[in-house]
Amino acid sequence: MEQLQSNQDIEIQLFLEGIFLRYGYDFRGYARPSIKRRILRRLALSEFDSLSAMQYAMLYDPHFFRILLQDFSINVTEMFRDPRFYQVMRERVIPILRELPFIKIWHAGCSTGEEVYSMAILLTEENVYDKTRIYATDVNAEAVNRAKSGIYALDRMQEYTAGYQRAGGCASFADYYSARYDVAIMNNSLKRNMVFADHNLVTDVSFGEMDLIMCRNVLIYFSRDLQNKVFALFLDSLHAGGFLCLGSSESVRFFSRSRSFVDFDEKEKVYRKKCRNEIIAG
């Protein structure tokens, strides 16, 4: 049995190597139990009788690869998830960002965009959205397109309204979307300062210095080595004094350059990049 398990692990590794060499997407550093579970689930749902057969399809059928990419993506998200986090944004972070002449925000791993629109609503209510640009990226092009459309299931709006209110919302949540049949369409006034793009945190580079980076509940699926690589990207992508926001189960604690950050709100996992003299001072 141990030999069978070892053979399967080898096949999984070869499968991930094939994805990287053929398409440039690097899932080799993802938490292995999670990525293995997703691969085996796709195998069970497919007509293939082995991982080797499925690997052949992955290499020669780009359409099948796009299906796999959907399987590998993390799309569990909602508007105003963790309301206290947005209270911290409203009460502590935005007052600092307000002093900047222009605000640049990167939502890394934006999935289908619910957190992006949550942030746009918050910035609108705090009267700083006019001088803000939000860059929303994800490795999954289909998820990015859904985020760009701003179209969500209407039956989720009651739940999102409750989160918005708990997060300190200042208006009626219904003012930010229009209902049509069974969907809610977010207002164009929220989309106007957003830029959506495909971006692979593992293989792509930064596209500018940011004042705030949001990457919540993405890194928990990465191995420690891959987390270090992404944290280095975030550190290099932040202005001195810029903010990094992670999910509740994530931390910069094990990052090799963690001394470059200071805890801004430990409970809500909000960190701030130190200035150079602060790092030298220790």
Backbone hydrogen bonds in HBPLUS format (Angstrom, degrees):
<---DONOR---> <-ACCEPTOR-->    atom                        ^
c    i                          cat <-CA-CA->   ^        H-A-AA   ^      H-
h    n   atom  resd res      DA  || num        DHA   H-A  angle D-A-AA Bond
n    s   type  num  typ     dist DA aas  dist angle  dist       angle   num
A0005-GLN N   A0001-MET O   2.99 MM   4  6.29 161.6  2.02 153.1 157.7     1
A0006-SER N   A0002-GLU O   2.94 MM   4  6.15 154.1  2.01 143.6 151.1     2
A0007-ASN N   A0003-GLN O   2.91 MM   4  6.18 155.0  1.98 147.3 153.9     3
A0008-GLN N   A0004-LEU O   2.98 MM   4  6.25 156.8  2.03 149.5 155.7     4
A0009-ASP N   A0005-GLN O   2.95 MM   4  6.22 156.4  2.00 149.1 155.5     5
A0010-ILE N   A0006-SER O   2.99 MM   4  6.28 150.8  2.08 146.1 153.9     6
A0011-GLU N   A0007-ASN O   2.99 MM   4  6.31 155.2  2.05 147.2 153.8     7
A0012-ILE N   A0008-GLN O   2.91 MM   4  6.21 153.3  1.98 149.9 157.3     8
A0013-GLN N   A0009-ASP O   2.98 MM   4  6.23 159.2  2.03 146.5 151.7     9
A0014-LEU N   A0010-ILE O   2.93 MM   4  6.22 160.2  1.97 151.7 157.0    10
A0015-PHE N   A0011-GLU O   2.86 MM   4  6.01 149.2  1.96 143.9 152.8    11
A0016-LEU N   A0012-ILE O   2.99 MM   4  6.29 159.4  2.03 152.7 156.7    12
A0017-GLU N   A0013-GLN O   2.91 MM   4  6.15 153.7  1.98 147.3 155.4    13
A0018-GLY N   A0014-LEU O   2.89 MM   4  6.07 152.4  1.97 143.7 150.9    14
A0019-ILE N   A0015-PHE O   3.10 MM   4  6.46 151.7  2.19 145.3 152.2    15
A0020-PHE N   A0016-LEU O   3.09 MM   4  6.35 161.4  2.13 147.6 152.1    16
A0021-LEU N   A0017-GLU O   2.91 MM   4  6.15 168.7  1.93 157.2 159.9    17
A0022-ARG N   A0018-GLY O   2.91 MM   4  5.87 155.4  1.97 147.1 153.9    18
A0023-TYR N   A0019-ILE O   2.85 MM   4  5.59 161.2  1.88 144.6 151.0    19
A0024-GLY N   A0020-PHE O   2.88 MM   4  4.43 135.9  2.08 113.9 124.8    20
A0030-TYR N   A0027-PHE O   3.15 MM   3  5.33 164.3  2.18 108.2 113.0    21
A0223-SER N   A0029-GLY O   2.56 MM 194  5.29 148.7  1.66 156.3 163.5    22
A0031-ALA N   A0221-TYR O   2.54 MM 190  5.17 167.2  1.55 131.0 136.0    23
A0035-ILE N   A0031-ALA O   3.17 MM   4  6.43 168.9  2.18 161.2 164.2    24
A0036-LYS N   A0032-ARG O   2.87 MM   4  5.79 159.1  1.91 153.9 160.1    25
A0037-ARG N   A0033-PRO O   3.06 MM   4  6.07 154.8  2.13 137.9 144.5    26
A0038-ARG N   A0034-SER O   3.18 MM   4  6.46 152.7  2.26 144.8 151.7    27
A0039-ILE N   A0035-ILE O   3.04 MM   4  6.27 154.8  2.11 146.1 152.5    28
A0040-LEU N   A0036-LYS O   2.96 MM   4  6.17 169.9  1.98 156.7 159.2    29
A0041-ARG N   A0037-ARG O   2.97 MM   4  6.06 144.4  2.10 139.0 148.9    30
A0042-ARG N   A0038-ARG O   3.13 MM   4  6.33 158.9  2.18 142.6 147.2    31
A0043-LEU N   A0039-ILE O   2.96 MM   4  6.28 151.9  2.04 146.4 155.0    32
A0044-ALA N   A0040-LEU O   2.95 MM   4  6.16 154.2  2.02 142.8 148.9    33
A0045-LEU N   A0041-ARG O   3.05 MM   4  6.32 141.8  2.20 143.7 154.1    34
A0046-SER N   A0042-ARG O   3.04 MM   4  6.10 120.3  2.41 138.7 153.1    35
A0046-SER N   A0043-LEU O   3.23 MM   3  5.15 145.9  2.35  96.4 106.3    36
A0054-MET N   A0050-SER O   3.14 MM   4  6.46 155.1  2.21 142.9 149.9    37
A0055-GLN N   A0051-LEU O   2.75 MM   4  5.97 146.9  1.86 147.5 157.2    38
A0056-TYR N   A0052-SER O   3.11 MM   4  6.39 149.0  2.21 142.1 149.2    39
A0057-ALA N   A0053-ALA O   3.27 MM   4  6.64 156.1  2.33 143.9 149.1    40
A0058-MET N   A0054-MET O   2.92 MM   4  6.19 155.7  1.98 147.4 154.7    41
A0059-LEU N   A0055-GLN O   2.98 MM   4  6.21 154.4  2.05 150.4 156.0    42
A0060-TYR N   A0056-TYR O   3.12 MM   4  6.30 151.4  2.21 148.0 155.1    43
A0061-ASP N   A0057-ALA O   2.80 MM   4  5.34 133.3  2.02 149.6 154.5    44
A0064-PHE N   A0061-ASP O   3.01 MM   3  5.40 120.3  2.37 108.5 122.2    45
A0065-PHE N   A0061-ASP O   3.11 MM   4  6.52 151.6  2.20 148.6 157.4    46
A0066-ARG N   A0062-PRO O   3.03 MM   4  6.33 149.0  2.13 144.9 151.9    47
A0067-ILE N   A0063-HIS O   3.25 MM   4  6.65 143.1  2.39 140.7 150.2    48
A0067-ILE N   A0064-PHE O   3.10 MM   3  5.06 123.3  2.43  93.9 108.4    49
A0068-LEU N   A0064-PHE O   3.04 MM   4  6.44 155.4  2.11 148.6 155.0    50
A0069-LEU N   A0065-PHE O   2.83 MM   4  6.15 152.9  1.90 151.0 159.2    51
A0070-GLN N   A0066-ARG O   3.12 MM   4  6.36 147.0  2.24 138.0 145.5    52
A0071-ASP N   A0067-ILE O   3.09 MM   4  6.48 151.1  2.17 143.7 151.8    53
A0071-ASP N   A0068-LEU O   2.92 MM   3  4.90 111.2  2.41  93.0 110.1    54
A0072-PHE N   A0068-LEU O   2.93 MM   4  6.27 146.4  2.04 151.1 160.6    55
A0073-SER N   A0069-LEU O   3.11 MM   4  6.19 131.4  2.36 140.4 151.7    56
A0085-PHE N   A0082-ASP O   2.91 MM   3  5.60 136.3  2.11 121.3 132.2    57
A0086-TYR N   A0083-PRO O   3.05 MM   3  5.29 118.7  2.44 100.8 114.9    58
A0087-GLN N   A0083-PRO O   3.06 MM   4  6.45 140.1  2.22 143.8 155.9    59
A0088-VAL N   A0084-ARG O   2.95 MM   4  6.30 153.9  2.02 151.1 156.8    60
A0089-MET N   A0085-PHE O   2.98 MM   4  6.37 152.6  2.06 144.2 152.3    61
A0090-ARG N   A0086-TYR O   2.91 MM   4  6.07 161.6  1.94 142.9 147.4    62
A0091-GLU N   A0087-GLN O   2.80 MM   4  5.90 166.2  1.82 154.9 158.7    63
A0092-ARG N   A0088-VAL O   2.86 MM   4  5.38 155.9  1.92 141.6 147.3    64
A0093-VAL N   A0088-VAL O   3.22 MM   5  6.61 154.5  2.29 147.8 153.7    65
A0094-ILE N   A0089-MET O   2.83 MM   5  5.82 171.8  1.84 165.8 165.3    66
A0096-ILE N   A0093-VAL O   2.97 MM   3  5.44 135.9  2.17 111.4 123.2    67
A0097-LEU N   A0093-VAL O   3.04 MM   4  6.41 160.8  2.08 151.6 157.6    68
A0098-ARG N   A0094-ILE O   2.75 MM   4  5.78 147.1  1.86 155.7 163.6    69
A0099-GLU N   A0096-ILE O   3.24 MM   3  5.81 152.9  2.32 111.7 117.9    70
A0100-LEU N   A0097-LEU O   2.95 MM   3  5.54 163.3  1.98 120.1 125.6    71
A0103-ILE N   A0131-LYS O   2.87 MM  28  6.21 167.6  1.88 160.3 164.1    72
A0133-ARG N   A0103-ILE O   2.90 MM  30  6.35 153.0  1.97 163.2 172.0    73
A0211-ASP N   A0104-LYS O   2.84 MM 107  5.37 165.7  1.86 147.0 151.9    74
A0212-LEU N   A0104-LYS O   3.30 MM 108  6.67 140.3  2.46 154.5 156.7    75
A0105-ILE N   A0133-ARG O   2.98 MM  28  6.30 168.0  1.99 162.6 164.9    76
A0135-TYR N   A0105-ILE O   2.73 MM  30  6.07 169.9  1.74 165.8 168.7    77
A0106-TRP N   A0212-LEU O   2.89 MM 106  6.36 159.2  1.93 157.2 164.0    78
A0214-MET N   A0106-TRP O   2.77 MM 108  6.12 164.9  1.79 157.7 162.6    79
A0107-HIS N   A0135-TYR O   2.76 MM  28  6.08 161.8  1.79 158.8 165.3    80
A0137-THR N   A0107-HIS O   3.00 MM  30  6.26 171.9  2.01 166.6 166.3    81
A0108-ALA N   A0214-MET O   2.80 MM 106  6.01 145.6  1.92 160.2 171.7    82
A0109-GLY N   A0137-THR O   2.89 MM  28  5.69 128.2  2.16 127.3 142.9    83
A0110-CYS N   A0137-THR O   2.72 MM  27  5.56 168.0  1.73 152.2 154.5    84
A0113-GLY N   A0110-CYS O   3.03 MM   3  5.39 160.9  2.07 140.1 140.8    85
A0116-VAL N   A0113-GLY O   3.03 MM   3  5.02 121.1  2.39  96.7 112.5    86
A0117-TYR N   A0113-GLY O   3.12 MM   4  6.45 160.4  2.16 162.9 165.2    87
A0118-SER N   A0114-GLU O   3.07 MM   4  6.28 149.3  2.17 141.0 150.2    88
A0119-MET N   A0115-GLU O   3.00 MM   4  6.18 157.6  2.05 144.8 149.2    89
A0120-ALA N   A0116-VAL O   3.03 MM   4  6.32 155.7  2.09 144.7 151.7    90
A0121-ILE N   A0117-TYR O   2.96 MM   4  6.14 156.4  2.01 148.2 153.4    91
A0122-LEU N   A0118-SER O   3.06 MM   4  6.31 161.5  2.10 147.2 152.2    92
A0123-LEU N   A0119-MET O   2.87 MM   4  6.12 164.2  1.90 156.0 159.9    93
A0124-THR N   A0120-ALA O   2.93 MM   4  6.04 148.3  2.03 141.2 150.1    94
A0125-GLU N   A0121-ILE O   2.99 MM   4  6.26 160.5  2.02 152.8 157.1    95
A0126-GLU N   A0122-LEU O   3.05 MM   4  6.28 135.1  2.26 140.5 153.0    96
A0128-VAL N   A0123-LEU O   3.04 MM   5  5.42 174.1  2.04 158.0 157.6    97
A0127-ASN N   A0124-THR O   3.06 MM   3  5.09 160.3  2.10 105.6 109.6    98
A0131-LYS N   A0128-VAL O   3.21 MM   3  5.78 149.2  2.31 111.4 119.1    99
A0132-THR N   A0129-TYR O   3.11 MM   3  4.96 153.9  2.18 116.5 112.4   100
A0134-ILE N   A0193-ASN O   2.89 MM  59  6.19 171.8  1.90 165.5 168.3   101
A0195-VAL N   A0134-ILE O   2.77 MM  61  6.16 150.8  1.86 164.6 171.5   102
A0136-ALA N   A0195-VAL O   2.80 MM  59  6.08 164.8  1.83 157.5 162.7   103
A0197-ALA N   A0136-ALA O   3.05 MM  61  6.46 149.2  2.14 156.4 160.0   104
A0199-HIS N   A0138-ASP O   2.95 MM  61  5.25 159.8  1.99 117.1 122.2   105
A0144-VAL N   A0140-ASN O   3.04 MM   4  6.38 156.2  2.10 151.9 159.2   106
A0145-ASN N   A0141-ALA O   2.98 MM   4  6.24 153.9  2.05 146.2 152.6   107
A0146-ARG N   A0142-GLU O   3.06 MM   4  6.35 151.9  2.14 144.6 152.1   108
A0147-ALA N   A0143-ALA O   2.91 MM   4  6.20 156.3  1.96 149.3 156.1   109
A0148-LYS N   A0144-VAL O   2.87 MM   4  6.11 157.9  1.92 149.6 155.8   110
A0149-SER N   A0145-ASN O   3.04 MM   4  6.24 146.0  2.16 141.3 149.6   111
A0150-GLY N   A0146-ARG O   3.23 MM   4  6.52 143.3  2.37 143.3 151.9   112
A0150-GLY N   A0147-ALA O   3.15 MM   3  5.30 127.3  2.45  98.2 111.4   113
A0186-MET N   A0150-GLY O   2.87 MM  36  5.20 172.7  1.88 155.8 157.0   114
A0152-TYR N   A0184-ALA O   2.91 MM  32  5.24 164.3  1.93 152.0 156.9   115
A0184-ALA N   A0152-TYR O   2.72 MM  32  5.24 162.8  1.75 155.2 160.4   116
A0156-ARG N   A0153-ALA O   3.11 MM   3  5.69 165.3  2.13 115.4 119.8   117
A0154-LEU N   A0182-ASP O   2.99 MM  28  5.29 170.9  2.00 129.4 126.9   118
A0157-MET N   A0154-LEU O   3.10 MM   3  5.52 161.3  2.14 114.4 120.1   119
A0160-TYR N   A0156-ARG O   2.99 MM   4  6.27 158.9  2.03 152.2 159.1   120
A0161-THR N   A0157-MET O   2.75 MM   4  5.85 147.7  1.85 143.7 152.4   121
A0162-ALA N   A0158-GLN O   3.16 MM   4  6.43 154.0  2.23 143.6 149.1   122
A0163-GLY N   A0159-GLU O   3.17 MM   4  6.52 156.6  2.23 146.2 152.2   123
A0164-TYR N   A0160-TYR O   2.86 MM   4  6.06 158.7  1.91 149.1 155.3   124
A0165-GLN N   A0161-THR O   2.94 MM   4  6.18 157.7  1.99 149.7 155.0   125
A0166-ARG N   A0162-ALA O   3.00 MM   4  6.23 159.4  2.04 147.8 153.5   126
A0167-ALA N   A0163-GLY O   2.93 MM   4  6.08 135.0  2.14 141.4 153.9   127
A0169-GLY N   A0164-TYR O   2.96 MM   5  5.35 148.4  2.06 147.9 149.5   128
A0168-GLY N   A0165-GLN O   3.09 MM   3  5.29 160.4  2.12 108.7 112.4   129
A0175-ASP N   A0172-SER O   2.92 MM   3  5.57 160.7  1.96 119.1 125.3   130
A0176-TYR N   A0173-PHE O   3.04 MM   3  5.77 168.0  2.05 121.8 125.8   131
A0187-ASN N   A0176-TYR O   3.00 MM  11  5.61 159.9  2.05 144.6 141.0   132
A0178-SER N   A0185-ILE O   2.95 MM   7  5.29 155.8  2.01 138.7 144.0   133
A0185-ILE N   A0178-SER O   2.88 MM   7  5.29 170.1  1.89 152.4 155.2   134
A0180-ARG N   A0183-VAL O   2.93 MM   3  5.48 170.0  1.94 161.8 163.4   135
A0183-VAL N   A0180-ARG O   3.03 MM   3  5.48 166.7  2.05 130.9 135.1   136
A0190-LEU N   A0187-ASN O   3.08 MM   3  5.63 152.8  2.15 111.1 118.4   137
A0191-LYS N   A0188-ASN O   3.03 MM   3  4.93 120.2  2.40  93.4 108.9   138
A0192-ARG N   A0188-ASN O   3.13 MM   4  6.13 135.2  2.34 152.9 161.5   139
A0194-MET N   A0191-LYS O   3.06 MM   3  5.37 157.4  2.11 127.5 124.4   140
A0204-ASP N   A0200-ASN O   2.87 MM   4  5.30 159.7  1.91 153.9 158.3   141
A0210-MET N   A0237-SER O   2.54 MM  27  5.86 156.3  1.59 151.8 158.1   142
A0239-HIS N   A0210-MET O   2.84 MM  29  5.81 163.5  1.87 163.2 158.7   143
A0243-PHE N   A0211-ASP O   2.95 MM  32  6.21 161.6  1.98 135.9 136.8   144
A0213-ILE N   A0243-PHE O   2.82 MM  30  6.23 153.7  1.89 150.6 159.1   145
A0245-CYS N   A0213-ILE O   2.87 MM  32  6.20 162.9  1.89 168.4 173.5   146
A0215-CYS N   A0245-CYS O   2.98 MM  30  6.14 170.8  1.99 170.9 172.2   147
A0221-TYR N   A0218-VAL O   3.19 MM   3  6.09 168.2  2.20 122.9 126.5   148
A0222-PHE N   A0219-LEU O   2.91 MM   3  5.12 165.5  1.94 113.7 117.9   149
A0227-GLN N   A0223-SER O   2.86 MM   4  6.11 154.7  1.92 152.1 159.9   150
A0228-ASN N   A0224-ARG O   3.02 MM   4  6.28 156.0  2.07 147.6 153.4   151
A0229-LYS N   A0225-ASP O   3.15 MM   4  6.47 151.6  2.23 142.1 149.3   152
A0230-VAL N   A0226-LEU O   2.99 MM   4  6.30 158.2  2.03 151.8 157.0   153
A0231-PHE N   A0227-GLN O   2.79 MM   4  5.99 162.5  1.82 156.9 162.2   154
A0232-ALA N   A0228-ASN O   3.02 MM   4  6.18 153.6  2.09 143.6 150.3   155
A0233-LEU N   A0229-LYS O   3.17 MM   4  6.47 148.7  2.27 138.4 146.6   156
A0234-PHE N   A0230-VAL O   2.90 MM   4  6.25 156.7  1.95 152.0 158.4   157
A0235-LEU N   A0231-PHE O   2.80 MM   4  6.04 161.8  1.84 153.1 158.2   158
A0236-ASP N   A0232-ALA O   3.01 MM   4  6.17 161.8  2.04 146.8 151.3   159
A0237-SER N   A0233-LEU O   3.01 MM   4  6.10 122.2  2.35 134.5 149.8   160
A0237-SER N   A0234-PHE O   3.00 MM   3  4.89 135.5  2.20  94.0 107.4   161
A0238-LEU N   A0235-LEU O   3.40 MM   3  5.49 167.7  2.41 105.0 108.5   162
A0242-GLY N   A0239-HIS O   2.86 MM   3  5.09 151.9  1.94 134.9 133.4   163
A0241-GLY N   A0273-LYS O   2.83 MM  32  4.94 142.1  1.97 127.3 139.1   164
A0273-LYS N   A0242-GLY O   2.79 MM  31  5.42 163.1  1.82 159.9 165.5   165
A0244-LEU N   A0271-TYR O   2.80 MM  27  5.06 158.8  1.85 138.3 143.6   166
A0271-TYR N   A0244-LEU O   2.81 MM  27  5.06 173.1  1.81 155.8 158.2   167
A0246-LEU N   A0269-LYS O   2.99 MM  23  5.42 170.1  2.00 160.0 162.8   168
A0250-GLU N   A0247-GLY O   3.06 MM   3  5.28 165.0  2.08 117.9 119.2   169
A0255-PHE N   A0252-VAL O   2.93 MM   3  5.20 162.3  1.96 116.5 122.1   170
A0258-SER N   A0255-PHE O   2.99 MM   3  4.95 142.3  2.14 125.4 118.6   171
A0260-SER N   A0257-ARG O   2.92 MM   3  5.77 164.3  1.94 125.7 130.0   172
A0261-PHE N   A0258-SER O   3.00 MM   3  5.65 167.3  2.01 120.0 123.4   173
A0274-LYS N   A0260-SER O   2.80 MM  14  5.52 174.4  1.81 152.2 154.1   174
A0262-VAL N   A0272-ARG O   2.88 MM  10  5.31 148.1  1.98 143.1 153.5   175
A0272-ARG N   A0262-VAL O   2.91 MM  10  5.31 157.7  1.96 150.7 158.2   176
A0264-PHE N   A0270-VAL O   2.88 MM   6  5.44 153.3  1.95 149.0 152.2   177
A0265-ASP N   A0270-VAL O   3.01 MM   5  5.00 157.4  2.06 142.0 141.0   178
A0270-VAL N   A0265-ASP O   3.07 MM   5  5.00 169.5  2.08 138.2 141.6   179
A0269-LYS N   A0266-GLU O   3.31 MM   3  5.02 159.3  2.35  97.4 103.0   180
A0278-GLU N   A0275-CYS O   2.99 MM   3  5.28 128.4  2.27 105.1 119.1   181
A0279-ILE N   A0275-CYS O   3.16 MM   4  6.55 151.2  2.25 153.9 162.1   182
A0280-ILE N   A0276-ARG O   3.11 MM   4  6.41 161.8  2.14 153.2 157.6   183
A0281-ALA N   A0277-ASN O   3.05 MM   4  6.12 151.1  2.13 136.5 144.4   184
A0282-GLY N   A0278-GLU O   3.09 MM   4  6.26 121.3  2.45 132.4 146.7   185
A0282-GLY N   A0279-ILE O   3.06 MM   3  5.06 139.4  2.23  95.3 107.4   186
